[in-house]
Amino acid sequence: MDAKKILIGLSVLALTFYAGRFSKPAVVKIETVEVVKTVTVKEAAKEKIVTVEKIVYKDGTVKETTKTEDREDTKESSNIESTKVANSETIRDVGLNLGALAIVDATNIQGNREYGVFVSKRVFSNVSVGVMATSDKKLGLSLGLSF
């Protein structure tokens, strides 16, 4: 195998590694602020009532009675202010992985080498299914678990 193919394979592997390393999934931040404000007003009103009662008798005598009454009305309301802040962060991840393969026989390292690509997709939760293809026209399937 010539050095040009090895260099191209290593370049593609490094490129996919750094593309995956420095590309970040999109993060959506949601911030909800709820403000509730209640105003308290307390009013007191004082009222003075003066009642004058005059009684005139048949003989001409007048009897006068004065009554003083204090009346107080009170209105009361409360002022409560509360703030509720809810933060949530959602990471949007497509769940698609792309990789490069380099396969060599463990008993004969200098022998024939195979190169290929690997694509996997997260199916649900942390389980993924993948497909791979090599330069020797071999196909493979994989089942993965991320943790």
N, C-alpha and C positions, 0 to 999 in steps of 0.2 A: 504494500500500500504506500503510495507516495506521500510526501510531507504536506503537499498542498491540500489533500483531502483531510488529513489530520488537523491541519491548521483551520480549515473551514469548519470542521466539526467542533473543535474547541471554541472557536469564535461564536458559533451559533449557541453552544452551551452557555458560554459566559454572557452572551446577550440576553438569553431567556432568563438566566439567573438574576441579572441586574434589573431587568424589566419587571420581574416579579417582586424583587426586593424593594425597589423604590416606588413602585406603583401602589397606591393605597386605595382601599375600597372607599367609596363615597360615604361620608358620615352626614346624616341628617339630624340636626339638633332642633328639638321642639321645646319652646319655653312658653308656658302658660302662666299669666299673672292675673289673679282675680282679686279685686279690691272691693270690700263691702264696708260702707260707711253709714252709721246711724247717728243722728244728732240728738242730744238730750237738751231739752229746754225746760227750766223750772221757773215758773212765774208764780208770784204770790200777789194777790190783790186784796187789800184791806178796805173794808167798807164800814162806815160808821152810820148807823141808822138811829135817828132821834125821833121818837114818837111822842107827840104832845097830845094829851087827851083832856078835853075840857068838858065838864059836866055842869050844866046850869039847872038848878032846882027851881020849883015853882015859887018859892019864897024869895028868889032873886040871888041866892048865894051861888057862887061859882067855885067849883073845885077843879083844880088843874093838876094833872099828873104827867110827869115827864119820864119817859123810859129811854135809856140809851143802850143800844145793842151793837156789839162789834161782830162783824161777819168777815170771815177770811176764806177766800177761794184760792186753792192751790192747784196749778197744772204742772204735771211732771212728765218729762220724756227723757230717754237715755241716749247717750252718744257712744256707740261702739264702732271701732274701726278695726277690721281684720284684713290681713293680706295673705293670700295663699299663692305660693309659687310652686309650680310643678315642672320639673325638667325631665326630659327623656331624650335618649340618644339612640338612634337607629343606624346600624351599619348595613348599607346595601352592598351585598357581595353577590356577584353573579354565580360564583361557585364553579367556574370553568378554569381548569389548569392545563397548561401546555408545557411539555418538557422535551428534552433531547435525550436519546439513548446512545450509549456506546457499550457494546457487548463483546467480550473476549472469552475464549476458552480458557478455563483456569489451569488446565494441564499443559497447554501450549500457548503461552502469553505472546510469543512472537508470531503466532499463526494468524489465521484469518480473523479479521475483526468485522463486526456488523455495526451499522449505525441506523438510527431510526428516530421516530417521533412518538410522543405519547400525549394523548388528550384524555382528560377525565372531567366528569361533570358530577357535581353534588346532586344526588337524587332526593334525599330528604335528610333532615337533621345533619348528622356528621358522616353519613354513608355516601360514598361516591362510586361510580362505575366508570371504567376507562377502556380505551382502545389504543393499541400500539401497532406500528408497522415498521419493519426493518428494511435495510437495503437488500437483503437476500430474499425479499418478497414473502416474508413471514408476517402473519397477523397474530395478535394476542388480545385477550380480554383481561380486565382486572376488576377487582372489588376492593375498595379501600375504606378505611375507618380513620377519621381525623379526630385527634384529641389533643 
